[in-house]
Amino acid sequence: MNLVRQCFPRMTVYEMNERETKEIATSCTKSEEGFWHNLRKYLREYAEVTGIHGFRYVAEKRSTPEKIIWSLLLIFSLCGCIYMIAEIVYKYENSPVVVSFATEDTPLYQIPFPAVTICPEGKYSKKAFNYSDVYYRLKYQKSVDKTNLTMFHHLSLLCEETDLDVRFENVTLDNQFFKTISETKINLTDMFTVCSYNGEYQCEKLFTPVIIDEGLCYSFNIFGREDIFKDHMYNYEQYYHVPQKIADFFDMETGYKENVGVDTYPRRALMSGVGNGLTIFFKFDEEIDDPLCTGPLQGFRVLIHSPWDVPLLKTHYFRMPSNKVVAAAMEAELVQTSEDLRKFKPKKRKCYMHDERPLKYFKMYTQSNCLLECRTNHTLKKCGCVQYFMPRDNTTRICGNRFAACVLYAEHSLIKIQMEANVRGYHFCDCQPACSNLKFSIETSQDEYYEKEFLESLKRTDTGSSSTAWSLLHIYFKEEQVTTMERNELYGISDLISNFGGLLGLFTGFSLLSTFELLYFCSLRIFCNKKIYGKWSGP
């Protein structure tokens, strides 16, 4: 009787005859003992109430062909849904960042004017040291005093390759090398006669001397050594010296600070046009040049770069030839990154924030500085010394000419290692782009420059000797606005959930309430059925 009451709790036994009671009890017993029967009944009950499309047609009592057709349709929809969800998950895992144009361009005055680094082809003044004379004295085995021999070995690191074996006698160099460079340098006033930028006209105030891969050069608007290099980095005397502190005016992540005004450092790019750019008059005297060291080229190399990058002019530059006027029209591209992207790893967002990738020698991370440091570390590992322009502390030796082959091998081997790493999908130096960056594209044009003839027509006496060449360079912006790019999330958590829900709803009709419904049928409903009806499958 208890079994009958469990099966039919609202019907009394007196309402049934004995035969019916036995039949019901027998049927109820079979149902109670048949787990699979109860499971089918429970699933059929779920299928009748669930919002998932097509599921009820598979579970209800219908013909076999109908069930097969609806089962195939459900499987097809589910597979399509899983495939598209997998595509979204793949994009979220591998390409979570999208770079797009900003809704508004950035005004030109909100970015710094680029740094301009100029290197003369002549590595030293022939008036200060006669490289050719020492070269031929050594070649013909004539005597050379120790001072001139030391200076010759130092300057030979800056010169083109020659067939003189004696160049390779020195092994490593100390900081005396930089003293030689300073004593034999071509003075700024011997190259630049007039410089002009935003009302400033003194070349000595506009340009600062730097030591780079092309020897002693001069940079305009570059960050000072206190802002580029770490404290243990060796710097000789006035090189990379800028009296202004960048922290007072500028931050690499946010740009210029509020209320700093027009007179800032790095200098602002105020307006477009030649009159608002940098203008330089060059004077080059062939008498101070030594073709044996510089080779057949004369004039200057010019590099336009970000103020926080250490310039390297052996691979990237444009030429400033003699007796020419060159106009360099620039366009800037500013790349900004949302702070929301910090939650992604640099490998996923494919860039580094400025405080995420600490460097050994540089305070601020840029891809250019990182690559230079990687090249330095690789050269030090292979040769036990570094090239004179590479960052180093006071204990690291400078590679002399005897290490020329080793330095060349280290450079080529690093290029090969980097190429192999790129092909295999990883970065050997781990030098990804900076998330926030400023790039400059340059369009140059040139024409003949008749400065000497013009001065002679005015009866001027300061035209220089017959070997003096004149040139003029204009560097300016073409537009008043800067093209601005933004890195943002391609798929955030809310986008991911929305796409999941949309696809599940499109293919199956599944929703958030469907999830709760499924959990309810798998947990609470079973417990309540057991309590009310005495069995988990219900009445």
FIGU-932312 format. One record per residue (C-alpha): residue number from 1; residue in one letter; x, y, z. Coordinates in Angstrom, 3 decimals. Layout:
N
[NUM,"a",[X,Y,Z]]
...
This chain:
539
[1,"m",[0.000,0.000,0.000]]
[2,"n",[2.829,2.355,0.763]]
[3,"l",[4.127,1.840,-2.768]]
[4,"v",[0.720,2.672,-4.239]]
[5,"r",[0.514,5.816,-2.106]]
[6,"q",[3.952,6.885,-3.383]]
[7,"c",[2.869,6.434,-6.970]]
[8,"f",[-0.581,8.011,-6.457]]
[9,"p",[-0.473,10.145,-3.310]]
[10,"r",[-3.850,11.787,-3.991]]
[11,"m",[-5.792,8.553,-4.575]]
[12,"t",[-6.954,6.399,-1.665]]
[13,"v",[-6.722,2.665,-1.778]]
[14,"y",[-10.467,2.370,-1.101]]
[15,"e",[-11.129,4.026,-4.440]]
[16,"m",[-9.519,1.074,-6.243]]
[17,"n",[-10.480,-2.548,-6.394]]
[18,"e",[-8.040,-5.221,-5.430]]
[19,"r",[-7.124,-6.145,-8.990]]
[20,"e",[-6.418,-2.561,-9.999]]
[21,"t",[-4.330,-2.109,-6.894]]
[22,"k",[-2.175,-5.080,-7.760]]
[23,"e",[-1.720,-3.944,-11.351]]
[24,"i",[-0.777,-0.453,-10.267]]
[25,"a",[1.607,-1.755,-7.645]]
[26,"t",[3.243,-4.060,-10.168]]
[27,"s",[3.578,-1.245,-12.704]]
[28,"c",[4.882,1.114,-10.065]]
[29,"t",[7.403,-1.424,-8.885]]
[30,"k",[8.750,-1.889,-12.404]]
[31,"s",[9.023,1.840,-12.804]]
[32,"e",[10.743,2.248,-9.484]]
[33,"e",[13.203,-0.480,-10.254]]
[34,"g",[13.944,0.667,-13.857]]
[35,"f",[16.565,3.466,-13.684]]
[36,"w",[16.727,3.999,-17.427]]
[37,"h",[12.963,4.182,-17.645]]
[38,"n",[12.942,6.895,-14.969]]
[39,"l",[15.778,8.728,-16.666]]
[40,"r",[13.909,8.787,-19.989]]
[41,"k",[10.803,10.023,-18.266]]
[42,"y",[12.790,12.745,-16.460]]
[43,"l",[14.519,13.881,-19.675]]
[44,"r",[11.173,13.926,-21.485]]
[45,"e",[9.788,16.149,-18.765]]
[46,"y",[12.800,18.492,-19.119]]
[47,"a",[12.425,18.562,-22.896]]
[48,"e",[8.783,19.633,-22.607]]
[49,"v",[9.625,22.761,-20.570]]
[50,"t",[13.106,23.822,-21.745]]
[51,"g",[13.643,26.768,-24.079]]
[52,"i",[16.310,24.952,-26.148]]
[53,"h",[14.936,24.665,-29.680]]
[54,"g",[14.178,21.219,-31.127]]
[55,"f",[15.034,19.279,-27.993]]
[56,"r",[11.415,18.424,-27.218]]
[57,"y",[10.942,16.767,-30.620]]
[58,"v",[13.734,14.312,-29.867]]
[59,"a",[12.473,13.432,-26.395]]
[60,"e",[8.708,13.147,-26.987]]
[61,"k",[6.951,9.973,-28.124]]
[62,"r",[7.158,10.342,-31.905]]
[63,"s",[8.182,8.185,-34.818]]
[64,"t",[11.793,7.148,-35.246]]
[65,"p",[12.373,9.097,-38.550]]
[66,"e",[11.208,12.299,-36.888]]
[67,"k",[13.558,11.790,-33.971]]
[68,"i",[16.477,11.031,-36.301]]
[69,"i",[15.855,14.188,-38.355]]
[70,"w",[15.642,16.435,-35.300]]
[71,"s",[18.679,14.765,-33.723]]
[72,"l",[20.726,15.498,-36.859]]
[73,"l",[19.490,19.088,-36.909]]
[74,"l",[20.454,19.544,-33.263]]
[75,"i",[23.901,18.038,-33.832]]
[76,"f",[24.466,20.237,-36.905]]
[77,"s",[23.464,23.410,-35.053]]
[78,"l",[25.545,22.484,-32.030]]
[79,"c",[28.649,21.775,-34.156]]
[80,"g",[28.259,25.090,-35.984]]
[81,"c",[27.878,26.892,-32.683]]
[82,"i",[30.961,25.213,-31.174]]
[83,"y",[33.038,26.011,-34.282]]
[84,"m",[32.169,29.714,-34.217]]
[85,"i",[32.705,29.935,-30.466]]
[86,"a",[36.132,28.328,-30.943]]
[87,"e",[36.957,31.032,-33.519]]
[88,"i",[36.053,33.765,-31.043]]
[89,"v",[38.097,32.122,-28.265]]
[90,"y",[41.087,31.860,-30.630]]
[91,"k",[40.859,35.572,-31.464]]
[92,"y",[40.508,36.442,-27.800]]
[93,"e",[43.563,34.371,-26.881]]
[94,"n",[45.825,35.356,-29.784]]
[95,"s",[44.598,38.743,-31.025]]
[96,"p",[42.956,40.544,-28.124]]
[97,"v",[44.191,43.958,-29.299]]
[98,"v",[43.076,46.001,-32.268]]
[99,"v",[44.920,49.071,-33.600]]
[100,"s",[42.576,51.587,-35.170]]
[101,"f",[42.390,55.265,-36.020]]
[102,"a",[41.411,57.507,-33.146]]
[103,"t",[38.150,59.416,-33.375]]
[104,"e",[40.094,62.699,-33.316]]
[105,"d",[43.514,63.729,-34.569]]
[106,"t",[46.047,65.102,-32.094]]
[107,"p",[47.025,68.781,-32.449]]
[108,"l",[50.624,69.251,-33.504]]
[109,"y",[51.562,71.299,-30.435]]
[110,"q",[50.862,68.321,-28.148]]
[111,"i",[53.830,66.311,-29.465]]
[112,"p",[57.552,67.126,-29.339]]
[113,"f",[59.509,68.143,-32.374]]
[114,"p",[61.653,65.151,-33.355]]
[115,"a",[65.286,64.822,-32.432]]
[116,"v",[67.593,65.577,-35.361]]
[117,"t",[71.052,63.990,-35.289]]
[118,"i",[73.642,65.160,-37.813]]
[119,"c",[76.948,63.424,-38.442]]
[120,"p",[79.680,64.792,-40.719]]
[121,"e",[81.304,62.272,-43.029]]
[122,"g",[84.625,63.580,-41.725]]
[123,"k",[85.362,61.875,-38.423]]
[124,"y",[87.895,64.390,-37.200]]
[125,"s",[89.526,67.684,-38.111]]
[126,"k",[92.564,67.329,-40.306]]
[127,"k",[93.902,70.477,-38.690]]
[128,"a",[93.921,68.735,-35.315]]
[129,"f",[95.409,65.428,-36.491]]
[130,"n",[96.896,64.341,-39.804]]
[131,"y",[95.687,60.776,-40.123]]
[132,"s",[97.071,60.319,-43.639]]
[133,"d",[100.561,61.388,-42.619]]
[134,"v",[100.727,58.821,-39.791]]
[135,"y",[99.217,56.181,-42.037]]
[136,"y",[101.901,56.530,-44.705]]
[137,"r",[104.683,56.771,-42.134]]
[138,"l",[103.577,53.449,-40.703]]
[139,"k",[103.079,51.933,-44.120]]
[140,"y",[106.644,52.785,-45.144]]
[141,"q",[107.958,51.800,-41.682]]
[142,"k",[108.969,55.256,-40.581]]
[143,"s",[109.073,56.284,-36.954]]
[144,"v",[105.943,57.611,-35.230]]
[145,"d",[105.899,58.970,-31.695]]
[146,"k",[103.750,57.244,-29.081]]
[147,"t",[101.166,60.028,-28.810]]
[148,"n",[100.431,60.118,-32.535]]
[149,"l",[100.408,56.323,-32.702]]
[150,"t",[97.835,56.118,-29.906]]
[151,"m",[95.653,58.742,-31.568]]
[152,"f",[95.961,56.907,-34.879]]
[153,"h",[94.759,53.641,-33.314]]
[154,"h",[91.851,55.425,-31.692]]
[155,"l",[90.715,57.252,-34.828]]
[156,"s",[91.162,54.178,-37.004]]
[157,"l",[88.057,52.741,-35.305]]
[158,"l",[86.051,55.502,-36.983]]
[159,"c",[87.613,55.236,-40.416]]
[160,"e",[86.966,53.039,-43.417]]
[161,"e",[88.923,49.803,-43.680]]
[162,"t",[92.469,50.043,-45.033]]
[163,"d",[95.137,47.496,-45.868]]
[164,"l",[97.428,48.557,-43.028]]
[165,"d",[98.153,45.606,-40.753]]
[166,"v",[99.526,47.824,-37.997]]
[167,"r",[95.996,49.050,-37.281]]
[168,"f",[95.254,45.754,-35.597]]
[169,"e",[97.946,45.964,-32.947]]
[170,"n",[95.711,47.408,-30.223]]
[171,"v",[93.588,44.897,-28.329]]
[172,"t",[91.193,46.845,-26.115]]
[173,"l",[90.896,50.521,-25.322]]
[174,"d",[90.086,52.496,-22.207]]
[175,"n",[88.357,55.849,-21.733]]
[176,"q",[91.361,57.642,-23.220]]
[177,"f",[89.685,56.912,-26.545]]
[178,"f",[87.011,59.553,-25.851]]
[179,"k",[89.631,62.122,-24.981]]
[180,"t",[91.190,61.605,-28.416]]
[181,"i",[87.797,62.052,-30.064]]
[182,"s",[87.259,65.324,-28.196]]
[183,"e",[90.708,66.691,-29.028]]
[184,"t",[90.420,65.984,-32.756]]
[185,"k",[86.710,66.694,-33.319]]
[186,"i",[85.314,69.011,-35.948]]
[187,"n",[83.902,71.926,-34.003]]
[188,"l",[80.238,72.730,-34.325]]
[189,"t",[80.980,76.251,-35.549]]
[190,"d",[83.111,74.811,-38.358]]
[191,"m",[80.055,72.981,-39.742]]
[192,"f",[76.947,74.996,-38.787]]
[193,"t",[76.995,78.697,-39.526]]
[194,"v",[73.363,79.544,-38.689]]
[195,"c",[70.709,77.485,-36.891]]
[196,"s",[67.135,78.573,-36.343]]
[197,"y",[64.193,77.154,-34.400]]
[198,"n",[61.322,79.073,-32.806]]
[199,"g",[63.337,82.222,-32.197]]
[200,"e",[66.547,80.441,-31.112]]
[201,"y",[69.556,81.033,-33.327]]
[202,"q",[72.634,79.807,-31.433]]
[203,"c",[73.737,76.442,-32.763]]
[204,"e",[75.655,75.682,-29.552]]
[205,"k",[72.430,75.926,-27.536]]
[206,"l",[70.321,73.992,-30.008]]
[207,"f",[72.686,71.057,-30.517]]
[208,"t",[74.407,68.745,-28.054]]
[209,"p",[77.359,66.442,-28.901]]
[210,"v",[76.737,62.676,-28.839]]
[211,"i",[78.921,59.632,-29.442]]
[212,"i",[77.206,57.124,-31.737]]
[213,"d",[78.169,54.555,-34.371]]
[214,"e",[79.321,57.289,-36.760]]
[215,"g",[81.649,58.863,-34.202]]
[216,"l",[81.083,62.329,-32.778]]
[217,"c",[77.780,63.795,-33.961]]
[218,"y",[75.395,66.547,-32.890]]
[219,"s",[71.763,66.139,-31.854]]
[220,"f",[68.912,68.625,-31.630]]
[221,"n",[66.078,68.117,-29.108]]
[222,"i",[67.377,64.800,-27.783]]
[223,"f",[66.843,63.670,-24.189]]
[224,"g",[69.800,64.197,-21.864]]
[225,"r",[71.894,61.381,-20.445]]
[226,"e",[70.198,61.720,-17.043]]
[227,"d",[66.891,60.802,-18.718]]
[228,"i",[68.118,58.153,-21.172]]
[229,"f",[70.822,56.197,-19.318]]
[230,"k",[70.932,54.620,-15.897]]
[231,"d",[73.353,55.949,-13.309]]
[232,"h",[75.997,53.217,-13.719]]
[233,"m",[76.274,53.941,-17.440]]
[234,"y",[79.584,55.585,-18.418]]
[235,"n",[79.361,58.968,-20.154]]
[236,"y",[82.341,61.097,-21.091]]
[237,"e",[82.237,64.776,-20.117]]
[238,"q",[79.670,66.836,-22.027]]
[239,"y",[78.268,64.179,-24.331]]
[240,"y",[74.490,63.750,-24.124]]
[241,"h",[74.422,66.655,-21.713]]
[242,"v",[71.162,68.620,-21.677]]
[243,"p",[70.638,71.167,-18.873]]
[244,"q",[66.842,70.761,-18.824]]
[245,"k",[65.171,67.981,-16.842]]
[246,"i",[62.601,66.136,-18.905]]
[247,"a",[60.547,65.162,-15.853]]
[248,"d",[59.657,68.830,-15.318]]
[249,"f",[57.889,69.074,-18.676]]
[250,"f",[57.195,65.727,-20.307]]
[251,"d",[56.121,62.145,-19.655]]
[252,"m",[56.470,59.443,-22.290]]
[253,"e",[53.091,57.895,-21.485]]
[254,"t",[50.929,61.022,-21.171]]
[255,"g",[52.905,63.651,-23.119]]
[256,"y",[53.388,67.238,-21.990]]
[257,"k",[52.249,68.097,-18.492]]
[258,"e",[49.513,70.622,-17.929]]
[259,"n",[50.328,74.330,-17.778]]
[260,"v",[53.971,73.943,-18.890]]
[261,"g",[53.554,76.554,-21.608]]
[262,"v",[55.407,76.933,-24.888]]
[263,"d",[59.012,76.975,-23.652]]
[264,"t",[59.510,73.302,-22.832]]
[265,"y",[62.002,70.541,-23.328]]
[266,"p",[61.830,68.566,-25.503]]
[267,"r",[60.822,71.478,-27.666]]
[268,"r",[57.248,71.445,-28.910]]
[269,"a",[56.242,71.106,-32.526]]
[270,"l",[54.176,74.302,-32.565]]
[271,"m",[52.961,74.751,-36.132]]
[272,"s",[53.500,73.362,-39.608]]
[273,"g",[55.479,75.025,-42.393]]
[274,"v",[59.100,75.873,-43.101]]
[275,"g",[59.021,78.999,-40.953]]
[276,"n",[58.106,76.942,-37.885]]
[277,"g",[60.664,74.202,-38.397]]
[278,"l",[64.397,73.720,-37.936]]
[279,"t",[66.680,75.459,-40.403]]
[280,"i",[70.436,74.839,-40.593]]
[281,"f",[73.078,76.460,-42.790]]
[282,"f",[76.027,74.122,-43.360]]
[283,"k",[79.569,75.101,-44.191]]
[284,"f",[81.944,72.333,-45.133]]
[285,"d",[85.615,72.936,-45.775]]
[286,"e",[87.299,70.186,-47.734]]
[287,"e",[90.650,71.183,-46.189]]
[288,"i",[89.581,69.735,-42.817]]
[289,"d",[88.451,66.465,-44.390]]
[290,"d",[90.699,63.432,-44.898]]
[291,"p",[89.483,61.178,-47.760]]
[292,"l",[91.757,58.372,-46.587]]
[293,"c",[89.544,57.974,-43.535]]
[294,"t",[86.124,58.982,-44.841]]
[295,"g",[86.314,57.454,-48.297]]
[296,"p",[84.730,59.051,-51.394]]
[297,"l",[81.692,60.518,-49.585]]
[298,"q",[81.443,64.076,-48.359]]
[299,"g",[78.746,66.078,-46.651]]
[300,"f",[76.551,64.985,-43.747]]
[301,"r",[74.226,62.211,-42.626]]
[302,"v",[70.927,63.208,-41.024]]
[303,"l",[68.584,61.101,-38.911]]
[304,"i",[65.162,62.224,-37.660]]
[305,"h",[64.048,60.152,-34.690]]
[306,"s",[62.181,60.214,-31.381]]
[307,"p",[63.911,62.309,-28.696]]
[308,"w",[64.164,59.314,-26.329]]
[309,"d",[65.934,56.999,-28.806]]
[310,"v",[69.709,56.668,-29.059]]
[311,"p",[70.431,57.403,-32.745]]
[312,"l",[72.324,54.980,-35.002]]
[313,"l",[73.233,56.368,-38.426]]
[314,"k",[74.996,53.484,-40.148]]
[315,"t",[71.714,51.959,-41.293]]
[316,"h",[69.046,54.715,-41.153]]
[317,"y",[69.647,58.226,-42.456]]
[318,"f",[69.271,60.544,-45.421]]
[319,"r",[72.171,62.399,-46.951]]
[320,"m",[72.865,66.121,-46.849]]
[321,"p",[75.212,66.655,-49.809]]
[322,"s",[77.395,69.679,-50.451]]
[323,"n",[76.089,72.706,-52.363]]
[324,"k",[72.460,71.568,-52.031]]
[325,"v",[69.302,72.853,-50.387]]
[326,"v",[67.263,70.005,-48.904]]
[327,"a",[63.687,70.225,-47.632]]
[328,"a",[62.530,67.430,-45.302]]
[329,"a",[58.742,67.513,-44.896]]
[330,"m",[57.551,65.345,-42.011]]
[331,"e",[54.371,63.609,-40.942]]
[332,"a",[53.971,62.180,-37.451]]
[333,"e",[52.080,59.112,-36.314]]
[334,"l",[51.207,58.849,-32.649]]
[335,"v",[50.351,55.430,-31.218]]
[336,"q",[48.515,55.418,-27.889]]
[337,"t",[47.474,52.447,-25.763]]
[338,"s",[44.567,52.076,-23.378]]
[339,"e",[45.416,51.302,-19.759]]
[340,"d",[42.843,48.494,-19.947]]
[341,"l",[45.384,46.493,-21.964]]
[342,"r",[47.687,46.113,-18.982]]
[343,"k",[45.670,43.049,-17.960]]
[344,"f",[46.948,41.272,-21.085]]
[345,"k",[50.427,39.846,-21.171]]
[346,"p",[52.889,41.629,-23.509]]
[347,"k",[53.057,38.499,-25.671]]
[348,"k",[49.342,38.787,-26.352]]
[349,"r",[49.148,42.539,-26.879]]
[350,"k",[52.470,42.433,-28.812]]
[351,"c",[53.952,45.506,-27.180]]
[352,"y",[55.549,46.665,-23.923]]
[353,"m",[54.450,49.424,-21.627]]
[354,"h",[57.394,51.672,-20.729]]
[355,"d",[57.694,50.226,-17.221]]
[356,"e",[57.233,46.538,-18.103]]
[357,"r",[60.548,45.667,-19.765]]
[358,"p",[63.468,46.861,-17.625]]
[359,"l",[66.736,47.411,-19.485]]
[360,"k",[70.224,47.226,-18.054]]
[361,"y",[71.531,50.517,-19.393]]
[362,"f",[68.426,52.549,-20.308]]
[363,"k",[65.862,54.109,-18.010]]
[364,"m",[63.054,54.070,-20.568]]
[365,"y",[62.061,51.201,-22.771]]
[366,"t",[61.943,51.700,-26.518]]
[367,"q",[62.371,49.069,-29.182]]
[368,"s",[65.414,50.851,-30.614]]
[369,"n",[67.169,51.080,-27.252]]
[370,"c",[66.326,47.459,-26.471]]
[371,"l",[67.843,46.256,-29.739]]
[372,"l",[71.009,48.285,-29.079]]
[373,"e",[71.313,46.755,-25.615]]
[374,"c",[70.783,43.265,-27.032]]
[375,"r",[73.493,43.888,-29.617]]
[376,"t",[75.781,45.152,-26.852]]
[377,"n",[75.229,42.096,-24.658]]
[378,"h",[75.792,39.735,-27.582]]
[379,"t",[79.052,41.471,-28.565]]
[380,"l",[80.278,41.421,-24.959]]
[381,"k",[79.487,37.708,-24.708]]
[382,"k",[81.275,36.820,-27.943]]
[383,"c",[84.287,39.159,-27.743]]
[384,"g",[84.655,40.165,-24.101]]
[385,"c",[84.445,43.839,-25.056]]
[386,"v",[82.025,46.225,-26.779]]
[387,"q",[82.196,48.787,-29.548]]
[388,"y",[82.929,52.372,-28.516]]
[389,"f",[79.368,53.631,-29.132]]
[390,"m",[77.645,50.856,-27.183]]
[391,"p",[76.351,51.456,-23.647]]
[392,"r",[78.787,50.244,-21.006]]
[393,"d",[79.899,50.768,-17.450]]
[394,"n",[83.358,51.973,-16.467]]
[395,"t",[84.773,48.427,-16.148]]
[396,"t",[83.827,47.218,-19.643]]
[397,"r",[86.609,47.525,-22.204]]
[398,"i",[86.273,48.937,-25.705]]
[399,"c",[87.099,46.583,-28.574]]
[400,"g",[90.179,47.642,-30.528]]
[401,"n",[90.988,46.862,-34.143]]
[402,"r",[92.269,43.404,-33.301]]
[403,"f",[88.672,42.490,-32.416]]
[404,"a",[87.307,43.809,-35.715]]
[405,"a",[86.656,40.304,-37.043]]
[406,"c",[85.045,39.211,-33.779]]
[407,"v",[82.788,42.268,-33.672]]
[408,"l",[81.725,41.698,-37.275]]
[409,"y",[81.020,38.031,-36.573]]
[410,"a",[78.968,38.919,-33.485]]
[411,"e",[76.895,41.384,-35.493]]
[412,"h",[76.193,38.939,-38.323]]
[413,"s",[75.508,36.023,-35.988]]
[414,"l",[72.995,38.118,-34.035]]
[415,"i",[71.159,39.003,-37.242]]
[416,"k",[70.994,35.324,-38.171]]
[417,"i",[69.756,34.328,-34.709]]
[418,"q",[67.081,37.033,-34.805]]
[419,"m",[65.886,35.931,-38.245]]
[420,"e",[65.675,32.293,-37.179]]
[421,"a",[63.779,33.297,-34.030]]
[422,"n",[61.305,35.385,-36.035]]
[423,"v",[60.644,32.496,-38.407]]
[424,"r",[59.953,30.200,-35.455]]
[425,"g",[57.601,32.699,-33.865]]
[426,"y",[59.539,34.139,-30.940]]
[427,"h",[61.832,37.099,-30.242]]
[428,"f",[65.462,36.372,-29.377]]
[429,"c",[66.064,39.828,-27.929]]
[430,"d",[62.499,40.152,-26.646]]
[431,"c",[62.360,43.667,-28.069]]
[432,"q",[58.734,44.186,-29.008]]
[433,"p",[57.492,47.668,-29.938]]
[434,"a",[56.621,50.125,-27.194]]
[435,"c",[52.863,50.363,-26.640]]
[436,"s",[52.951,54.163,-26.826]]
[437,"n",[55.228,55.546,-29.473]]
[438,"l",[55.823,58.449,-31.817]]
[439,"k",[56.989,57.816,-35.374]]
[440,"f",[58.036,60.201,-38.121]]
[441,"s",[57.872,59.714,-41.866]]
[442,"i",[59.969,62.024,-44.044]]
[443,"e",[59.674,63.191,-47.608]]
[444,"t",[62.785,64.940,-48.945]]
[445,"s",[63.436,67.108,-51.972]]
[446,"q",[66.584,68.955,-53.015]]
[447,"d",[67.951,71.477,-55.441]]
[448,"e",[71.203,73.258,-56.196]]
[449,"y",[72.344,75.847,-53.665]]
[450,"y",[74.268,78.882,-54.881]]
[451,"e",[75.108,80.477,-51.557]]
[452,"k",[78.723,81.179,-52.461]]
[453,"e",[77.804,82.881,-55.733]]
[454,"f",[75.160,84.911,-53.909]]
[455,"l",[77.656,86.155,-51.313]]
[456,"e",[80.164,87.017,-54.024]]
[457,"s",[77.518,89.070,-55.860]]
[458,"l",[77.051,91.084,-52.665]]
[459,"k",[80.803,91.733,-52.510]]
[460,"r",[81.006,89.735,-49.268]]
[461,"t",[84.450,88.630,-48.131]]
[462,"d",[83.295,85.747,-45.910]]
[463,"t",[82.623,83.298,-48.733]]
[464,"g",[85.435,81.036,-47.602]]
[465,"s",[88.136,79.415,-49.696]]
[466,"s",[87.653,77.708,-53.027]]
[467,"s",[87.264,74.393,-51.177]]
[468,"t",[84.364,75.642,-49.010]]
[469,"a",[80.930,74.152,-49.737]]
[470,"w",[77.593,75.475,-48.524]]
[471,"s",[74.309,73.693,-47.922]]
[472,"l",[70.893,74.453,-46.439]]
[473,"l",[68.487,72.119,-44.647]]
[474,"h",[64.824,72.759,-43.757]]
[475,"i",[62.992,70.304,-41.477]]
[476,"y",[59.303,71.012,-40.895]]
[477,"f",[55.862,69.443,-40.489]]
[478,"k",[53.425,69.270,-43.379]]
[479,"e",[50.166,69.250,-41.392]]
[480,"e",[48.746,70.894,-38.284]]
[481,"q",[47.390,67.580,-36.986]]
[482,"v",[49.012,64.291,-36.123]]
[483,"t",[47.610,60.971,-37.261]]
[484,"t",[46.686,59.157,-34.059]]
[485,"m",[46.322,55.400,-33.663]]
[486,"e",[44.860,53.655,-30.631]]
[487,"r",[45.392,50.189,-29.210]]
[488,"n",[42.190,48.922,-27.627]]
[489,"e",[40.580,45.670,-26.653]]
[490,"l",[39.241,43.694,-29.588]]
[491,"y",[37.374,41.326,-27.293]]
[492,"g",[36.781,42.198,-23.669]]
[493,"i",[35.024,39.945,-21.183]]
[494,"s",[31.669,41.585,-21.899]]
[495,"d",[32.225,41.185,-25.660]]
[496,"l",[33.168,37.550,-25.168]]
[497,"i",[30.028,36.813,-23.123]]
[498,"s",[27.851,38.705,-25.602]]
[499,"n",[29.238,36.747,-28.539]]
[500,"f",[28.844,33.459,-26.718]]
[501,"g",[25.248,34.254,-25.814]]
[502,"g",[24.430,35.492,-29.295]]
[503,"l",[25.775,32.373,-30.985]]
[504,"l",[24.120,30.016,-28.504]]
[505,"g",[20.823,31.852,-28.925]]
[506,"l",[21.105,31.857,-32.731]]
[507,"f",[21.912,28.177,-33.112]]
[508,"t",[20.098,26.578,-30.170]]
[509,"g",[17.940,29.163,-28.406]]
[510,"f",[20.110,28.716,-25.313]]
[511,"s",[20.089,31.608,-22.819]]
[512,"l",[21.241,32.425,-19.302]]
[513,"l",[17.915,31.231,-17.909]]
[514,"s",[18.415,27.984,-19.807]]
[515,"t",[21.580,27.488,-17.780]]
[516,"f",[19.725,28.012,-14.514]]
[517,"e",[16.980,25.722,-15.756]]
[518,"l",[19.470,22.969,-16.515]]
[519,"l",[21.122,23.363,-13.123]]
[520,"y",[17.700,23.265,-11.481]]
[521,"f",[16.772,19.984,-13.165]]
[522,"c",[20.141,18.474,-12.219]]
[523,"s",[20.017,19.448,-8.546]]
[524,"l",[17.124,21.071,-6.682]]
[525,"r",[14.282,19.421,-8.625]]
[526,"i",[15.690,15.945,-7.969]]
[527,"f",[15.927,16.699,-4.256]]
[528,"c",[12.369,18.038,-4.122]]
[529,"n",[10.972,15.120,-6.127]]
[530,"k",[12.548,12.733,-3.670]]
[531,"k",[11.006,14.613,-0.784]]
[532,"i",[7.536,15.014,-2.295]]
[533,"y",[7.074,11.819,-4.306]]
[534,"g",[9.609,9.549,-2.710]]
[535,"k",[11.621,9.108,-5.909]]
[536,"w",[13.946,11.375,-7.865]]
[537,"s",[12.144,11.137,-11.217]]
[538,"g",[8.905,12.592,-9.907]]
[539,"p",[5.316,11.315,-10.290]]
